[in-house]
Amino acid sequence: MEILVVHFPRSRRVKVDGSFHGRTEELIELEAGTHTVTLGPPDNFAPRERTIILKDTSPLSPFEVTFELVE
């Protein structure tokens, strides 16, 4: 399993490949490979989504994705 952490200034549900998988600032376990990551509503964040490749991660060295708050 690979590990992802999604950063956002507010707690938000994280959507990976169209399904919800945990929340921001939590360790999220996923299969290795290419994934599309976005956040749940409301739509006040940028970018709209990120495509990532998960490989060679660990709980101490997760893949990190950051979304910015758009007011």
HELIX and SHEET records of a PDB file:
SHEET    1   A 3 ILE A  28  LEU A  30  0                                        
SHEET    2   A 3 GLU A   2  HIS A   7 -1                                        
SHEET    3   A 3 PHE A  63  THR A  66  1                                        
SHEET    1   B 4 SER A  19  ARG A  23  0                                        
SHEET    2   B 4 ARG A  13  VAL A  16 -1                                        
SHEET    3   B 4 GLY A  33  LEU A  39 -1                                        
SHEET    4   B 4 ARG A  50  LEU A  54 -1                                        
SHEET    1   C 2 PHE A  45  ALA A  46  0                                        
SHEET    2   C 2 GLU A  68  LEU A  69 -1                                        
END                                                                             
